[in-house]
Amino acid sequence: MWRGIRRRENWGGAGVGPDAVVNLAGAPIGDGRWTAERKGVLRSSRVESTRALVNALGKMNARPRVLVSASAIGIYGNRGDELLTEESRPGSDFLAGLTQEWEAEALKAEALGIRVVLARFGIVLAREGGALAKIVMPFKIGAGGKLGPGQQWMSWVSLEDVVGILQLAIENASVRGAVNVVAPHSVRNEEFTKVLAKALHRPALFPAPAFALRLALGEMADALLLSSQRVVPRALEKNGYRFLHADLPSALDTILRKD
């Protein structure tokens, strides 16, 4: 999805465009096993769509001031307990390689005089859809539990903060390059499981063994469920962003609270 912020008269071709563009294009990373065909879809929906977008921006007479392009903390790969900032080296698995290609296409907009922000999203928590809906499902039927050993770090962020961070990226000209879009306090999967179970008033008695996850999901299990990424929002801290939800218990209480 390509979103123009504060549009002028129109955008496209050689016409007049938006002041800012937010590029959120990308097929869902967790919908189905990573077959060769699925990997092709994941790549084309990110790399090729971003390339097409930057090419379109280059044809405009009046180009946007800023391109905020989606990325992911998957670029770091599985890193155990290492604290990961925007300056950390990338990983070497499929997801890390895909994300590097994705970012490289977005950065080509800099040659057009456009400020580029690479929004490296963590696990986005929202009431409707996204990762949380899938995580919550087994808990609702009393079958929730930690994933594998439960010691892997999960770097998360609330949807409300995502909106605030995107606004900061658009309006603050000093924000550029990679930005880790995560809350300041990552948690281990075991802790995430306990906090979520408490918020849902459900037990967390049924851990999912790593071998079972790999059997069911293949390569995707290691990349999305069992890998450890302890990411810190260093760029956001430097630019003075104030989180609405900095800790997991309050975030989940707000997100899951019934109106």
Wavefront OBJ file of the C-alpha trace (Angstrom):
o trace
v 0.000 0.000 0.000
v 1.363 3.399 -0.925
v -0.073 6.230 1.125
v 0.363 9.929 0.357
v 0.210 12.256 3.346
v -1.197 15.798 2.951
v -1.902 15.347 -0.720
v -1.854 18.208 -3.149
v -3.959 18.080 -6.339
v -2.988 14.610 -7.554
v -0.039 12.296 -7.817
v 1.381 9.951 -10.394
v 3.284 10.132 -13.661
v 4.952 13.485 -14.134
v 2.267 15.356 -12.174
v 2.240 17.035 -8.794
v 2.621 14.632 -5.893
v 2.154 14.409 -2.140
v 4.380 16.132 0.407
v 5.173 12.759 1.980
v 4.741 9.130 0.972
v 4.426 6.195 3.372
v 5.152 2.888 1.655
v 3.618 -0.047 3.559
v 3.627 -2.516 0.672
v 4.347 -6.173 1.439
v 2.490 -9.478 1.489
v 1.961 -10.865 5.039
v 5.165 -12.579 6.122
v 3.452 -15.203 8.278
v 0.674 -16.415 5.992
v 1.800 -19.876 4.942
v 5.014 -21.878 4.678
v 7.928 -20.297 2.862
v 7.916 -22.351 -0.292
v 9.923 -21.106 -3.258
v 6.729 -19.672 -4.718
v 5.798 -17.919 -1.461
v 9.283 -16.445 -1.128
v 8.862 -15.027 -4.622
v 5.616 -13.346 -3.577
v 7.222 -11.917 -0.441
v 10.094 -10.518 -2.471
v 8.075 -9.045 -5.335
v 5.561 -7.424 -2.983
v 8.401 -5.656 -1.170
v 11.434 -5.231 -3.400
v 9.777 -4.865 -6.793
v 6.878 -2.730 -5.539
v 9.289 -0.347 -3.790
v 11.397 -0.141 -6.938
v 8.266 0.756 -8.933
v 7.317 3.396 -6.374
v 10.733 5.077 -6.440
v 10.678 5.044 -10.245
v 7.273 6.766 -10.152
v 8.556 9.379 -7.711
v 11.432 10.108 -10.072
v 8.976 11.055 -12.827
v 7.263 13.738 -10.756
v 7.882 17.406 -11.368
v 7.250 18.136 -7.694
v 8.604 15.304 -5.580
v 7.696 14.556 -1.961
v 9.972 15.781 0.790
v 10.117 12.397 2.470
v 9.574 8.711 1.771
v 8.869 6.582 4.825
v 9.297 2.991 3.689
v 8.385 -0.097 5.677
v 11.127 -2.474 6.734
v 11.460 -5.006 9.546
v 13.668 -5.963 12.466
v 14.006 -9.294 10.675
v 17.003 -7.649 9.036
v 19.034 -8.516 12.167
v 18.415 -12.264 12.059
v 18.642 -14.479 15.140
v 20.953 -12.671 17.593
v 20.343 -14.165 21.046
v 20.796 -11.647 23.877
v 22.683 -9.050 21.807
v 21.284 -5.512 22.075
v 20.467 -4.422 18.533
v 20.491 -0.799 17.399
v 20.091 0.704 13.963
v 23.877 0.416 13.597
v 23.974 -3.355 14.185
v 25.076 -5.551 11.285
v 22.385 -7.460 9.370
v 21.771 -11.182 9.698
v 22.271 -13.834 7.027
v 18.978 -15.745 6.764
v 16.263 -15.378 4.122
v 14.338 -12.682 5.944
v 17.460 -10.625 6.633
v 18.494 -10.802 2.987
v 15.014 -9.891 1.789
v 14.874 -6.891 4.100
v 18.277 -5.643 2.957
v 17.101 -5.733 -0.665
v 13.883 -3.965 0.331
v 15.738 -1.164 2.083
v 18.212 -0.774 -0.769
v 15.387 -0.024 -3.211
v 13.879 2.602 -0.887
v 17.250 4.299 -0.371
v 17.510 4.959 -4.111
v 15.021 7.795 -3.530
v 17.816 9.744 -1.818
v 19.374 10.312 -5.240
v 16.131 12.115 -6.156
v 16.574 14.566 -3.293
v 14.021 12.813 -1.096
v 14.660 12.172 2.599
v 14.251 8.428 3.243
v 13.219 6.833 6.531
v 13.396 3.034 6.845
v 10.810 2.011 9.435
v 12.064 -1.290 10.851
v 8.877 -2.612 12.420
v 8.903 -5.019 15.320
v 5.861 -7.102 16.298
v 2.952 -4.667 15.975
v 0.291 -5.211 18.635
v -3.262 -4.195 17.743
v -6.723 -5.332 18.748
v -7.769 -6.245 15.225
v -5.633 -8.335 12.874
v -1.882 -8.575 12.764
v 0.362 -10.758 14.887
v -1.514 -10.374 18.174
v -4.733 -11.885 16.827
v -2.829 -15.045 15.864
v -0.956 -15.170 19.171
v -4.150 -14.747 21.200
v -6.128 -17.480 19.446
v -4.756 -20.544 21.328
v -5.026 -18.710 24.663
v -8.731 -18.121 24.127
v -9.318 -21.868 23.959
v -7.047 -22.586 26.915
v -4.176 -23.954 24.828
v -1.702 -21.085 25.050
v 1.911 -21.353 26.129
v 5.462 -20.317 25.400
v 7.087 -21.052 22.047
v 10.027 -23.447 22.156
v 12.360 -22.654 25.070
v 10.690 -19.281 25.629
v 14.036 -17.502 26.072
v 13.971 -15.713 22.706
v 13.528 -11.940 22.869
v 10.413 -10.372 21.354
v 10.589 -6.737 20.294
v 7.090 -5.311 20.078
v 5.300 -1.982 19.573
v 1.686 -0.870 19.899
v -0.219 0.250 16.815
v -0.861 3.604 18.488
v 2.874 4.162 18.774
v 3.391 3.082 15.176
v 1.090 5.917 14.092
v 2.947 8.389 16.302
v 6.335 7.243 15.033
v 5.269 7.544 11.398
v 4.072 11.069 12.110
v 7.437 11.899 13.692
v 9.256 10.457 10.687
v 7.210 12.608 8.319
v 7.396 15.885 10.246
v 10.912 15.817 11.745
v 13.487 16.496 9.059
v 16.301 15.171 11.272
v 14.852 11.644 11.141
v 16.408 9.705 8.277
v 17.765 6.255 7.527
v 16.970 3.218 9.637
v 14.595 3.613 12.594
v 13.762 0.699 14.894
v 10.000 0.899 15.403
v 9.868 -0.988 18.705
v 8.975 -0.184 22.313
v 11.933 0.449 24.643
v 11.439 -2.737 26.660
v 11.677 -6.023 24.773
v 10.622 -9.164 26.661
v 11.455 -12.826 26.409
v 8.780 -15.034 24.895
v 8.193 -16.714 28.254
v 7.476 -13.324 29.858
v 5.296 -12.223 26.934
v 3.284 -15.423 27.362
v 2.730 -14.811 31.091
v 1.714 -11.173 30.611
v -0.662 -12.049 27.775
v -2.252 -14.903 29.732
v -2.841 -12.575 32.679
v -4.379 -9.881 30.471
v -6.706 -12.470 28.907
v -7.463 -14.203 32.233
v -6.470 -17.484 30.629
v -3.924 -20.168 31.543
v -0.601 -20.626 29.740
v -0.043 -24.329 30.288
v 0.713 -25.724 26.854
v 4.140 -24.826 25.469
v 4.732 -25.443 21.784
v 7.940 -27.494 21.335
v 10.426 -26.136 18.833
v 10.437 -29.394 16.840
v 6.638 -29.251 16.471
v 6.765 -25.651 15.248
v 9.449 -26.539 12.707
v 7.466 -29.551 11.558
v 4.352 -27.442 11.060
v 5.893 -24.261 9.654
v 9.319 -25.189 8.317
v 11.866 -22.382 7.893
v 9.309 -19.785 8.954
v 9.205 -21.194 12.502
v 12.858 -20.351 13.141
v 12.687 -16.924 11.505
v 9.452 -15.670 13.057
v 8.778 -17.663 16.233
v 12.044 -19.006 17.597
v 14.570 -16.331 16.615
v 15.685 -13.831 19.233
v 15.872 -10.108 18.482
v 16.475 -7.763 21.408
v 16.019 -4.474 19.575
v 16.225 -0.993 21.090
v 14.732 2.193 19.544
v 17.946 4.220 19.664
v 17.017 6.584 16.817
v 13.617 7.337 18.367
v 15.204 8.041 21.728
v 17.686 10.452 20.125
v 14.818 12.290 18.433
v 12.795 12.600 21.635
v 9.880 10.319 20.816
v 7.682 9.677 23.868
v 6.018 6.267 23.808
v 2.342 5.939 24.620
v 2.964 2.300 25.574
v 6.483 1.686 26.824
v 5.840 -1.501 28.830
v 4.028 -4.664 27.788
v 1.482 -5.057 30.644
v -0.030 -1.600 30.171
v 0.040 -1.980 26.385
v -1.832 -5.282 26.428
v -4.304 -4.044 29.045
v -5.143 -1.094 26.806
v -5.296 -3.087 23.594
v -7.358 -5.968 24.985
v -9.654 -3.925 27.216
v -13.308 -4.334 26.261
v -15.178 -1.096 25.549
l 1 2 3 4 5 6 7 8 9 10 11 12 13 14 15 16 17 18 19 20 21 22 23 24 25 26 27 28 29 30 31 32 33 34 35 36 37 38 39 40 41 42 43 44 45 46 47 48 49 50 51 52 53 54 55 56 57 58 59 60 61 62 63 64 65 66 67 68 69 70 71 72 73 74 75 76 77 78 79 80 81 82 83 84 85 86 87 88 89 90 91 92 93 94 95 96 97 98 99 100 101 102 103 104 105 106 107 108 109 110 111 112 113 114 115 116 117 118 119 120 121 122 123 124 125 126 127 128 129 130 131 132 133 134 135 136 137 138 139 140 141 142 143 144 145 146 147 148 149 150 151 152 153 154 155 156 157 158 159 160 161 162 163 164 165 166 167 168 169 170 171 172 173 174 175 176 177 178 179 180 181 182 183 184 185 186 187 188 189 190 191 192 193 194 195 196 197 198 199 200 201 202 203 204 205 206 207 208 209 210 211 212 213 214 215 216 217 218 219 220 221 222 223 224 225 226 227 228 229 230 231 232 233 234 235 236 237 238 239 240 241 242 243 244 245 246 247 248 249 250 251 252 253 254 255 256 257 258 259
